[in-house]
Amino acid sequence: MIHELKDTYHAVSLVRLCRLLGVTRQAYYQHLWAKEARSIEEHLIVEQVVQIRKTHKRMGGRKLYELLEPFMLEHQIKMGRDALFELLGRNYLLVKKRRNRVYTTQSSHWLRKYPNLIKGKSIDRKNQVWVSDITYWKSKGTNYYVSFITDAYSKKIVGYRIANTLEAVESVRALKMAVSGLKQEPDSHLSLTHHSDRGIQYCSKDYVKLLQDNQINISMTENGDPLENAIAERINGIIKHEYLDDHQVSNITEARTLLKEVISLYNNERPHLSLGMLTPELVHQQNLNTKALWKNYYKKKPDIVNPDQDNQSTVNLLQY
C-alpha cells in the first residue's frame, strides 16, 4: 500500500507515509524484500512446473506437488499444496478434465463368459490380479484402439498394444507381452487371476487358451457397470487424457513408438495417489505394502445409515 501511495504522492517522504500508516521504514523494507523473494520463488516453481509438463502435459496439482518437493527443499522454498494450486491457477496451469466416452466392448456374443472371481477379494501382492481393458484414441482422423493389462496391486502396466482394429489378435499380443514379463518374476508360480469385461476379444478362443496354458484364472465382469473393472477404466483415462490426447501421429508406427514412451513415463515417473505418491514400477519391483503407503487427501464423509442395508447385497469395489 505504501508503495502505491508513494507513486501517487511524490512530494511526501517515505518516512512520513510510514508514520501516517503506523509502520516503521524497517518493516516496510522487510515486507518489500519478502514480496520480491516470494515473486522469485513463484517464478522458479512455475518454470519447474513447465519443465515437468513437457513430458507429463496433464499431470494434476497433487502429483506436481509431490515431484516439486525435492526442488523446493533444495531451494529452501516453503509452499503448501493449496498455495501451489493458487499459483497454478494464476498462471493458467490448472488442468481441466475432459469427459468423452466411446464404447469398445462388444459383449453380445455366443462365446463363453466367465464369472467374476475378484468381487470382494482382497489384493495384497503383485501378480495376484491383472485387469485388462481397451480404450479408443483418435489422431489426425484415424481411429486407434489400445489394449492394456495392468497389475491391480502396483498399478503397473505389464502389457499393451495399439492397433487400427479391435480384432482379438491385438489383445492377444498385449497378453503375450504381460505373460513374457511374468515368467521373469520370482513369484510367477503363485496364483494369478486375469479380470476383464465380457468383450469378444477376451472371450475369444486364442485369448482364453493363452490364459489357460499359463494357469491364469479367468474372471469377467457380470454386467456393464464400469465399476466392476474400475482400475482398468482408470488406467485407460490416465494414459488417454494425460498423455495420448496431447499428441498427434500420422500412422500406426508412430503411434506404437509414442505409446511405448508414454507407458515408460507412466510406469517410471508418474506418482500414484493410491500408492502413497510412489511410482508403479517402484511398488512393483519392491512389492511394497500399498496399504501402508496410502494417504487420505479427503475428509471422510459421515455415514448415511439405510435401515434396509442389511437386506441388500454389497459389492466390494477395488480401490484404484
N, C-alpha and C positions, 0 to 999 in steps of 0.2 A: 504493500500500500504506500509506504514512504517513497519507494522508487517512482511510482506513478505521480505522487504529489510533487516530487522534485522536478519531474519533467514538465508539470503544469505551471508550477510557481518557481521560476528560475531565480528570482531575486531572494527568495527565502533560503537561508542556510540550512544545511543538513542538521546542524546542532539544534536549531530552533524547531525544525519539524519533529525531531526525535523527542524534544522536550514537550512539545504540544501533545504528542501521542503517548507520552509516558514511558518511553523506552530509551535505553542508552545507545550511544553510537556503536559500542562493542556488540550489543545484542543485535543491532541492525546488520552489522557486517557478518556476524556469525550466521544469521539467517540467510543472508545473501550467498555466503560461501556454501552453506549446506544445500541451498537450492541449486546452485551451479553444479555441485558434486552429484546431486541426485539426477540432474539432467544428463551428466556424463554417464552415470551408471545405467540409466534407462537406455541411452544410445548404445552402449555396449551390449545390453541384453537384447535389444531389437536386432542388432547386427548378428548376434549369435542365433537368434530365432530364424532369421532369414537364411543363415547358413544351414541350419538343420532342415529347414523346409525345402532346400534344394533337392534332397532325396526323399524326405517324408513330407510331401506337399500338403497333406491334410491331417497331420498329427495334431491332436487336441491339446488343450491347455495343461491338463494334469500330467500328461506324458512329457510335454515340453518342460514342465517344471522339474520333473524328475531328472531329465537329461541336463538341465541347466544348473542343478545344484552343485556339481563339482566346479563348474565355471565360476559360479557366484562365490563359492568358498575360496577359490584361488585368488579372486579379485576383491575379496572382503566386501562383497555386496550383500546387503540384507534386504530381502524382498519376499513377502509371503505369497501364497498361491492366489489370493484374491487381488493383491496388488498387480501380480503378473497378468491376470485376466483383464484388469482395468487398463493396463499398458497395452495389451494386445488389441483391445477394443479401440483405444485412441489412435492406434496405428493401422487400423483396418486389417488386423491379422487373425481375427477370430474366424473359425471355420463354420460355415453353415451346412447343416445336414441336407443331403439330397435324398429324396424319397421317390423311388420308382421301382417297380417290380415287374419282371417278366417271368412267367411260369415255364419251367423246363422239365417238369415232372409229368410223365405220361403213365398213370397208374391203372388205366382201364385196359387191361390186357389179360390174356389167359394164362400167363406164366405163374408159377407158384410164388406165393407171397409168404414170408416168414413172420413169426410172432416177435413182439417187442421183448427182448431179453434184458434190456438195461433199465426198464421202468423201476424206479425205487432202488436202484443199485448204487452202492457207494463206490466211487472210483478213487483208489488210494495209491496207484502206481502208474508209471508209464507203460505203454504197450498192454494195457488191460482192455481199453476200449478205443477203437478207431471210429470216427464219424466221417461220413462222406456225403458230398452233395455236388451239384452242378450249378454254375451261375452263368449268366448271359452278359456279354460285353460287346458293344458296338463301336467300331472305329472306322472313320472315313467311309461310311456306308456299308461296311462289311460286318456281318454277324459272326462272332466268335463264342465258343462255349468252353468253359473252363471247369475241369473236374478236380476236386480237392479231396484228399484224405488227410485228416488231422487227428493227432493223438489227443484224446479228450482230457487227459491229465495235464500234459505240459503245454498244450495248445500249439505244438509244433506241427507244421505241415510236412508230412512224411512222404506224400505222393501227390503229383499234379500232372495235368495235361491240358493243353489248349488246342482246339481244332475248329474247323469250319462246319462240323457236323455233330449231331447228337448220337451218332452210332455208338453202339455198346463197345466196339473195339477201342475207342478212345478212352473210355473209362477203365477198360481192362489195362491199358498201358499205364495209367496212373496207379492202379493197384499193383502192377508188376514192380514199379519203382518203390512203392512202400514195402512190399514183401522183400525185395532185394536188400533194402536197408535194415529190415528186421533181422535178417539172417546174420548180420554183423553185430547184433546186440547181445550182450551176455544173458539177458533174461528172455531170449526168444523162445525158450521151451515152456514158458508159463502160458496160462490160458489167455487167449485174446478173442475179443468179440468185435466184429465189424457191423456198425449200425448205419442205416441209410433210410431214405424214403422208399416207397414201393415202385419207383420208376422202372421202366422196362430195361434200362441199362443194368441195374443191379439184380434184376431177376433173370437176366439172360443166361444161357447155358454156359458160355465161356467164363463169365464173371463168377458165377456160383461154383463152377468147377475149380477155378483158381483158389477160391477161398477154402473149399473142401480139401483140395490137395495139400494145403498148408495148415490143415487142422485149425482153421479160424472159424469160430462160431458166427452164424448169420442172424442178425437182428434187423427188424424193419419197423417203421412207424405203423400205427394201427389206423390212422386217419390222416387227413390233410392238414392237421394242425402243425404249423412250423415249430411250435414249442416242443414237439416230440423229437426234434432234431436241432435244438437251439444252438448248440455250439457250432455245428456246421453252417447254419444260417448266419451266425455272427461272423465267422471267418470269411464267408462269401462277401459280406458287406464291407469288412475291413479292406480286403485285397482290392475289391472293385472300386469302392468310393474313396479310399485314402490313397490309392496308388494308380490303378489302371485308368481311371477316368480322366486323369491329368496327362495322359499320353495319347499319341496318335501313331498308328502303324499302317504300313502300306500293304503288307502281306503276312502270311502265316509264319514265315521265317523270322521276320522282325517281331511278331507277336510272341513267339516262343523265346526269343532272346530277352525280350522285355520281361516276360513272366519269370524267367529264371532269376533275373536281377531283383525283381520285386519280392520273390519268395525269400531270397537271401536277406534282404533288408528286413522283412517281417520276422523271420526266424532269429536273426542275429542282433538286430538293433532296436526293434520296436518294443518298448516295455509294455507289459500287460497289467491292467488293474487287478485282475483276478490272480495274478502271480506275484503280488506284492511289488509290482513295478520291475520285475526281472524279465528277461527275455525268454521266449520259448526254448531256444537252443540251450541256454544255461540250465534251465529247470530240467530239461530232458536229459542232458548229458550227466548231470549230477543227481538226478532223480530226487530233487528237493521236495520237502513236505510243503505243498502249496497251501494247505490249511493254515500252517503257521505263518505263511507269508502274506495272507490276505489282509488288506487294510480296508476298513469300512469308512468310505468317504461320505456316507449319507446317514442322517439320523434315522433310527428305526421308527417306523410309523406305528402308532398304537394298534393293537389287535382289535379287530371287529368281530365280536362273537356272534355266530349264527347258531341259534338253538337247534337247528336241524343238521348241523355239520357232522355229527357222529353217525348219521344215517346215510351220508354221502360218501362215494368213493373218492379217494385222493390220488394225486399224481405227484411224485417227487421229481421235479424238473432239475436237470443237470445245470449247475452254475457255470457260466462262461464269462 
